[in-house]
Amino acid sequence: MTGTEDVAAIDVLGPEEGDILGDPSGVLDRFMIGGAATGGRFAMVEHRLAQGALAAPLHLHSREDEFSFILEGEVGFHVDGEELVARVGDLVSKPRGQWHTFWNAGSSPARILEIISPAGLEVLFRLLDSSPDLYEPENLLPLAERYGAKVDFEATFPIVESHKLHF
């Protein structure tokens, strides 16, 4: 299988297949199933987080729910003002409308399987992974708004500082 948009019931996506985009020293995203393959019902993305990497600034989305299943390492989450550390086998829910972010909270690489329902937000992830300059506030704020999301850079800085993260 070469693409991630034409997944059929019998297809197998190997561990290094799918589009892998991003920054190896920060966050790599492996696009496993896009909305085109599921009729828009859901998308699946694997996030690979380097040590100390913050995945995204504090944000919320109004259209999608996200579910993060921890595959490897320890992942810190800030969801609606509360923080927790999830470990292998844990599932963390990030419902639409709740401010959240996440980061590698351990001393080794971390991986999570992100299920997005309905699909759509994975398109924003692809854009951001393909053009790192889009993370600049003047670019990210209007782009996120197009996808029904809001970003709060000011509230992100205390999280970065308290956990000694990089973004």
C-alpha positions as CSV (number, residue, x, y, z in Angstrom):
1,M,0.0,0.0,0.0
2,T,1.4,3.4,-0.9
3,G,-1.3,5.9,0.0
4,T,-3.3,6.6,3.1
5,E,-6.4,7.9,1.4
6,D,-7.5,4.7,-0.3
7,V,-7.6,2.2,2.5
8,A,-9.8,-0.8,1.8
9,A,-11.0,-3.4,4.4
10,I,-8.2,-5.9,3.4
11,D,-5.3,-3.4,3.3
12,V,-2.5,-3.5,5.8
13,L,-0.5,-0.4,6.7
14,G,2.9,-1.4,7.9
15,P,4.7,0.3,10.8
16,E,6.6,2.7,8.7
17,E,4.0,3.2,6.0
18,G,1.8,6.2,5.4
19,D,3.0,9.8,5.0
20,I,5.4,10.7,7.8
21,L,5.8,14.5,8.1
22,G,7.2,16.9,10.6
23,D,10.4,17.5,12.6
24,P,12.3,14.5,14.0
25,S,13.7,16.7,16.8
26,G,10.1,17.6,17.8
27,V,7.0,16.0,16.5
28,L,6.6,13.6,13.6
29,D,3.1,12.7,12.4
30,R,2.4,9.5,10.6
31,F,-0.9,9.8,8.6
32,M,-2.5,6.4,8.7
33,I,-6.1,6.9,7.7
34,G,-7.6,10.1,6.3
35,G,-11.2,11.2,6.1
36,A,-11.4,10.4,2.4
37,A,-10.9,6.7,3.3
38,T,-13.7,6.7,6.0
39,G,-16.3,8.9,4.4
40,G,-15.3,11.6,6.8
41,R,-16.2,9.6,9.9
42,F,-12.8,9.5,11.5
43,A,-9.1,9.9,10.8
44,M,-6.1,8.2,12.5
45,V,-2.7,9.8,13.0
46,E,0.3,8.5,14.9
47,H,2.2,11.3,16.8
48,R,5.9,10.6,17.5
49,L,7.2,12.9,20.2
50,A,10.9,13.6,20.9
51,Q,11.9,14.0,24.5
52,G,10.6,17.3,25.8
53,A,8.5,18.1,22.7
54,L,5.3,20.0,23.0
55,A,2.9,18.7,20.3
56,A,1.0,22.0,19.8
57,P,0.1,25.2,21.6
58,L,-2.8,25.2,23.9
59,H,-5.9,25.0,21.6
60,L,-9.4,23.8,21.2
61,H,-11.5,22.6,18.2
62,S,-15.2,23.0,17.8
63,R,-15.8,20.2,15.3
64,E,-13.8,17.2,16.4
65,D,-13.3,14.9,19.4
66,E,-9.8,13.4,19.8
67,F,-8.8,10.2,21.5
68,S,-5.1,9.6,22.3
69,F,-4.0,6.0,22.9
70,I,-0.5,5.8,24.4
71,L,1.7,3.4,22.4
72,E,5.1,4.2,23.9
73,G,6.6,6.4,26.6
74,E,4.8,8.9,28.9
75,V,2.7,11.7,27.6
76,G,1.6,14.7,29.6
77,F,-1.8,16.3,28.9
78,H,-3.3,19.6,29.8
79,V,-7.1,19.3,29.3
80,D,-9.4,22.1,30.5
81,G,-7.0,23.3,33.2
82,E,-6.1,19.8,34.5
83,E,-2.9,18.0,33.9
84,L,-2.1,14.3,33.9
85,V,0.5,11.9,32.7
86,A,-0.6,9.0,30.6
87,R,1.4,5.8,30.1
88,V,1.3,2.9,27.7
89,G,-2.2,1.5,27.3
90,D,-3.9,4.6,28.6
91,L,-6.6,6.3,26.5
92,V,-7.1,10.1,26.9
93,S,-10.2,11.8,25.7
94,K,-10.0,15.4,24.4
95,P,-13.6,16.4,23.6
96,R,-14.4,19.3,21.3
97,G,-14.6,22.6,23.0
98,Q,-12.0,21.8,25.6
99,W,-8.7,23.6,25.7
100,H,-5.8,21.1,25.5
101,T,-2.3,20.3,24.6
102,F,0.1,17.4,25.1
103,W,3.8,16.7,25.3
104,N,6.4,14.0,25.8
105,A,6.7,13.8,29.6
106,G,9.3,11.1,29.8
107,S,13.0,10.6,29.2
108,S,12.6,8.6,26.0
109,P,10.6,9.0,22.8
110,A,6.8,8.8,23.0
111,R,4.2,7.7,20.5
112,I,0.4,8.1,20.6
113,L,-2.3,6.9,18.3
114,E,-4.7,9.8,17.7
115,I,-8.2,9.1,16.6
116,I,-10.1,12.2,15.3
117,S,-13.8,12.1,14.9
118,P,-15.2,13.3,12.6
119,A,-12.2,13.6,10.2
120,G,-11.0,17.0,9.0
121,L,-8.4,18.1,11.6
122,E,-5.8,15.8,10.1
123,V,-5.7,18.1,7.0
124,L,-4.6,21.0,9.3
125,F,-1.9,18.7,10.8
126,R,-0.6,18.0,7.2
127,L,-0.5,21.6,6.4
128,L,1.4,22.5,9.5
129,D,3.9,19.6,9.1
130,S,4.5,20.6,5.5
131,S,5.2,24.3,6.3
132,P,6.8,25.0,9.7
133,D,6.4,28.7,9.2
134,L,2.7,28.2,9.6
135,Y,3.3,27.8,13.3
136,E,4.1,31.5,13.6
137,P,1.2,33.2,15.5
138,E,0.3,35.5,12.6
139,N,-0.1,32.4,10.3
140,L,-1.5,29.9,12.8
141,L,-4.3,31.9,14.3
142,P,-6.2,32.5,11.0
143,L,-5.4,29.0,9.7
144,A,-6.7,27.4,12.9
145,E,-9.9,29.5,12.7
146,R,-10.6,28.1,9.2
147,Y,-10.6,24.6,10.7
148,G,-12.9,25.6,13.6
149,A,-10.0,25.8,16.1
150,K,-8.7,28.5,18.5
151,V,-5.1,28.8,19.8
152,D,-3.9,30.5,23.0
153,F,-0.1,31.1,22.8
154,E,-0.1,33.2,26.0
155,A,-1.6,30.3,28.0
156,T,0.9,28.0,26.4
157,F,4.1,29.7,27.8
158,P,3.5,28.7,31.4
159,I,3.1,25.0,30.4
160,V,6.3,25.2,28.4
161,E,8.2,26.8,31.2
162,S,6.9,24.5,34.0
163,H,7.7,21.3,32.1
164,K,10.8,22.6,30.4
165,L,9.4,21.8,26.9
166,H,10.4,22.9,23.4
167,F,8.1,23.7,20.6
